Amino acid sequence: MTPKKSSSKILLGATALVLAAAAAGTALAERGDGPGGPGLQRLFEEIDADGDGAVTRAEANRFRETRFAGADADASGGLSLAEFQDLWVEMLRDRVADRFQRLDADGDGTVSPVEFERPLERMFGRLDENGDGAVTQAEIRDRHGWRGRHRD
């Protein structure tokens, strides 16, 4: 596979992933409790060029082509690692800001150690079924049907 085709396939796959996340997150974002919240809603709206609430393959292709061309700073027809990284940083910027705002519970513009710890505490509260202070693969598997690399 040539580097140009490889880059195109990587970006196409990444765009598909973003579209899937946007589509799945749209209903949640409208309620304000989605994993990406308003950032995913904005992305979906950006891709949905005609604003009809549905993303067609043509709209997704135009979005992908526009993003790719904009990221190809040297107009080489392919994305270098640096160009690809810049593209992803731009695409994730809204999600980072949304996550920061969710962590900053008191709204003071900083995330304290206590605020930063809350997601970890929630995770342990949900997964540590026997309350021993450790999360085992068995507890995760029992709760989520997940199979880790190692079996008990």
C-alpha positions in Angstrom: 0.0 0.0 0.0 1.4 3.4 -0.9 1.8 6.1 1.8 -0.9 8.2 0.1 -3.4 5.4 0.1 -2.4 4.4 3.6 -2.9 8.0 4.9 -6.2 8.2 3.1 -7.4 4.9 4.7 -6.2 6.0 8.1 -8.1 9.3 7.8 -11.2 7.6 6.4 -11.2 5.2 9.3 -10.6 8.0 11.8 -13.4 10.0 10.2 -15.7 7.0 10.4 -14.9 6.6 14.1 -15.6 10.3 14.7 -18.9 10.1 12.8 -20.0 7.0 14.7 -19.2 8.8 18.0 -21.0 11.9 16.8 -24.1 10.0 15.8 -24.1 8.0 19.0 -23.4 11.0 21.1 -25.9 13.3 19.5 -29.0 12.2 21.5 -26.9 12.2 24.7 -25.4 15.5 24.0 -28.8 17.1 23.5 -29.6 16.0 27.1 -26.3 17.4 28.2 -25.0 14.1 29.6 -23.1 12.6 26.6 -19.5 11.5 26.7 -18.5 14.4 24.5 -21.5 16.7 25.2 -21.8 19.8 23.2 -18.5 19.1 21.3 -19.9 16.1 19.6 -23.1 17.9 18.8 -21.1 20.7 17.1 -19.1 18.2 15.1 -22.3 16.4 13.9 -23.8 19.8 12.9 -20.6 20.7 11.1 -20.7 17.4 9.1 -24.4 17.7 8.5 -24.0 20.4 5.8 -27.6 20.8 4.9 -28.8 20.8 8.6 -31.4 18.1 8.1 -30.3 16.1 11.2 -28.8 13.2 9.2 -25.3 12.8 7.9 -25.2 11.4 4.4 -22.2 9.6 2.9 -21.7 12.6 0.5 -21.6 15.0 3.5 -19.2 12.7 5.3 -17.0 12.5 2.2 -17.0 16.3 1.8 -16.1 16.7 5.5 -13.3 14.2 5.2 -11.9 15.7 2.0 -12.0 19.2 3.5 -10.3 18.1 6.7 -7.7 16.2 4.8 -6.9 19.0 2.5 -6.7 21.5 5.3 -4.4 19.2 7.3 -2.1 18.6 4.3 0.0 21.7 5.0 2.7 21.0 2.5 0.1 19.9 -0.2 2.0 16.6 -0.7 -1.2 14.6 -1.1 -0.5 12.8 2.2 -0.4 13.5 5.9 2.9 13.3 7.8 2.7 12.3 11.4 3.0 16.0 12.4 0.1 17.0 10.1 -2.0 14.1 11.3 -1.4 15.0 14.9 -2.4 18.6 14.2 -5.6 17.4 12.7 -6.5 15.3 15.7 -5.6 18.0 18.2 -7.9 20.4 16.4 -10.7 17.8 16.3 -10.3 16.9 20.0 -10.1 20.5 21.3 -13.8 20.8 22.0 -13.9 17.5 23.8 -10.9 18.5 25.9 -12.7 21.7 26.9 -15.9 19.9 27.7 -14.1 17.3 29.8 -12.3 20.1 31.7 -15.6 21.8 32.4 -17.1 18.6 33.7 -14.1 18.0 36.0 -14.1 21.6 37.3 -17.2 21.0 39.5 -17.0 24.4 41.3 -16.5 26.3 38.0 -13.4 28.2 39.3 -11.4 27.6 36.1 -9.0 25.1 37.6 -9.2 21.4 38.3 -8.2 20.6 41.8 -6.7 17.3 42.9 -10.0 16.4 44.5 -11.9 17.2 41.3 -9.3 15.2 39.2 -9.8 12.2 41.6 -13.6 12.0 41.3 -13.8 10.0 38.0 -11.4 7.4 39.5 -13.4 7.2 42.7 -16.6 6.7 40.7 -14.9 4.0 38.7 -13.8 2.1 41.8 -17.3 2.6 43.3 -18.9 1.0 40.3 -16.3 -1.8 39.6 -14.9 -2.8 43.1 -17.9 -5.1 43.8 -16.4 -6.6 47.0 -15.1 -3.3 48.4 -11.5 -4.5 48.9 -9.9 -1.5 47.3 -8.9 -3.3 44.1 -10.6 -3.9 40.8 -10.0 -7.3 39.3 -10.5 -8.5 35.8 -13.2 -10.9 37.2 -15.2 -7.9 38.6 -14.9 -6.1 35.3 -15.9 -9.2 33.4 -18.8 -9.8 35.7 -20.1 -6.3 35.4 -19.4 -5.6 31.7 -18.7 -9.0 30.1 -15.2 -7.8 29.3 -12.5 -10.4 28.8 -9.0 -9.2 29.6 -5.8 -10.6 28.2 -5.4 -12.9 31.2 -7.9 -15.3 32.6 -8.3 -16.1 36.3 
